[in-house]
Amino acid sequence: MSRTIAYSLRMIGFAAVLAAPVAWAQEAPPVRVRGTIEGVIDSAGYVVKTRDGAELKVTLTEKPQIAGIVKASLSDIKEGSFVGVTAMPKADGSLSALEVHIFPEAMRGSGEGHYPWDLRPQSTMTNANVEQIAAAVDGRTLTLKYKDGERKVFVPADAPIVAYVPGDKSDLKPGAKVLIIATKQPDGTLQGRAWRVGRDGLTPPM
């Protein structure tokens, strides 16, 4: 199997996890863990210190989806890009981006749609195709089109913008900043299905 095909298959699997609002509707709701890997327990277990100071044990699934998160810029967003935008509603009902995630082509369609998110109260997530980019004062306005609708989102010039790259277990080391999408097990422990790991000290925004 070529590296390109293997990468595409990994990203397609990762994409399935990102569609949590739909795919896991019949299962235990996902738990999003944001924090720093503090230690390695064994080949499949990690201690993660969350942003609020709690220490959690999170284990890997048999086939975890691991992706690195790297810095990108506003100029990296192109018409036709598939992106994920976390945003907040403004007083006039429009949306202002808190962050933008640029997905590789292999992840096109992952988690597509517009739905509530838990980064901040009232925050939303829109995973969609960039149909149009318009210049705006201190930023850009993106027209995002998804299967059931369309949204316009203002992206401030200083909004964090990141891109996804292939990752593996070697990324899961003490000090790494992570966002983990996990499920709670019957014994109370957490099992991480999707791991997003900041590269070069980056904290995954999301």
Buried (B, 14 or more C-beta within 10 A) or exposed (E): EEEEEEBBEBBBBBBBBBBBBEEBEEEEEBBBBBBBBBEEEEEBBBBBBEEEEEEBEBBBBEEBBBBBBBEBEBEBBEEEBBBBBBBBEEEEEEBBBBBBBBBBEBBBBBBBBBEEBEBEEEBBBBBBBBBEBEEEEEBBBBBBBBEEEBBEBBBBEEBBBBBBBBBEEEBBEEEBBBBBBBBEEEEEBBBBBBBBBBBEEBBBBB
